[in-house]
Amino acid sequence: MTFDVNKYRSFYECDEHWELRKMFMEAHMERFSEDELVCLAQVFTNVEFLGCRYPPETMSLIAELSKDVVGSYRESRQNKLKRTFVAASDAAASRYAKK
């Protein structure tokens, strides 16, 4: 089963994010229904770009499905500035611990 993945690009999605999500969908088009694949691709990008976490079974499935898709992207990002997410309570505690 094939479908036009381009119809799922969001107008606010940057090229880099879209290309990775598109590659994910194209790589697994034959394995999942359209609805399921679009959902899995969104979960994949949420994990990769936003650091979201899901139940262990979902994380395991996404890791398996993304291993051939995400490698070159991660290599290209190795020497770039990285974001670090810190809980607000940890940031506040760190600030007051320095005083």
C-alpha positions, 0 to 999 in steps of 0.5 A: 500500500502506498500513499502520498506522504507529502500531504502530511507535511505541516505548514509550520514544520521546518525542512529538516524535521519534515525530511526525517519524518518523510523518510521514516514514513517512506521506509515503512509504508508497506508495513503499516496502514496509512493512519498507523504510520502517520501516527508512528512517524509523529511519535518518532519525531516527538522522541527525536526532536522534543525528547518525548517519552512513551510507554516502553513498548512504543519506545522499543518499536520506534527505536527499531523502526528508526534505526535505519532512518536516523543514523545519518541525521544524528551524525550530521548533528554531532558537532552542532549546538545541543539543547539540554532540557532541565526541569524548572525545579532543578534549574531553581535549585542549581541557581540557589545552590551557587549563592 
